[in-house]
Amino acid sequence: MTTRSQTGNLKPRTFSDFKLYSTQYPLQALSSTVTPLAPTSYRQAALLPDWCVAMREEYDALLANETWKLCPRPVDHNVVGNKWVYKVKQTSTGEVDRFKARLVALGFAQEEEDVYMEQPKGFVNSEFPDYVCKLNKSLYGLKQAPRAWFMRLSQTLLEFGFLSSPVDASLFVYHKGHIHLFILIYVDDILLQAIFSASKQVVTLLAYIFDIQVHWGSSSTYQDGWGKTASSPCTTGLKLSTHVAKRVLCYLKGTIDLGLWYTKGEQTLQAFCDSDWAGNPDDRRSTTGYGVFFGSCLISWTAKKQSVVARSSTEAEYRALTITTAELYWIRMLLKELHISLPTAPTIWCDNSGALALASNPVFHARTKHIEVDFHFIREKVANRDIFL
């Protein structure tokens, strides 16, 4: 394992979050540069009226929801702390939408018992300043908070007649007559799509979601991705240079108007996969890469280091082929759940003849006996003509 003391980067360094704006919208780009920064502490937020209002709204909402009740500080129970987290919510054009404040419990100190929490800063009850909050419901930061939110939302959708997809637990479908509804959940973001078969009309509410900005055209869809914080890598002997960072920014500037286009076309599913061999100089592991296309639209892609060392380039390509098959087969089941039928079986393109022969030949050779059994499931898919190579 490589430590930061070995690389010389004792203090983690990050590049600030950034956004790239097309020159087609210069005024919007200019307005985004003066977007107020979110405070990092309650002391800073308490001096700003907008954030005081945001904290008050959050606090009132928690009280209205009966999230906790005040009680004397327990002697035999742990009391967790809390903090305010601030974020400037923006529209798809980069303009300020609202100021959002969240009260987050410090769940790392939580134990398997009733949860008691300190009163939030700025809202300590003047009559009972020594009391603590006994939580009746889950709060941001607690270990069970994500699951509690998902279970509550799932229960509500099921009561409305939605069905949970067996392919993806975060996908809920509703079919009744000519109406088809699809709801996709990602944390606290919800994507809704409605299809009315009678009129062949598709209603979409997608404009900006999952940090992706979407533009709709007459025959295609275009999406922009926004930059995220880049942490300093931890590699032995690596020297971080601002010159390298400037080259990356030059590349981003030159590709600012590029994005992913999604157009209507043939409903075919195909994938392209590749792998190097022992490309990592530290552990000699190979890197797998693939891209999955639905028609002419790229819908899934990855580049990931393999979990074991491959003894040959054929083995490395074979593992990449198997990983691609698993992804392709899952997408095929997902499309079936969305009532999208494929005219032909999916196709995988691979440039290694040895890997193709190994996937088509069920015989175990001396040089491939060590490959894990789960990687050989591609042979079954090829034999059943579920996948074409």
Secondary structure, DSSP 8 states (H G I E B T S, - for coil): ---HHHHT--S--EE-------TT-HHHHHHHHT-----SSHHHHTT-HHHHHHHHHHHHHHHHTT-EEEE---SSS-EE-EEEEEEEEE-TTS-EEEEEEEEEE-GGG--SS--EE---TT---SS-TT-EEEESS--TTSTTHHHHHHHHHHHHHHHTT-EE-SS-TTEEEEEETTEEEEEEEETTEEEEEEEETTTTEEEE--SEETTEEEEE-SSEEEEEE----EE----TT----HHHHHHHHHHHHHTTT--EEEE-----EEEEEEE-SS--TTT---EEEEEEEETTEEEEEEEEE-SS--SSHHHHHHHHHHHHHHHHHHHHHHHHHTT---SS--EEE-S-HHHHHHHH-----TTTTTS-GGGGHHHHHHHTTSSB-
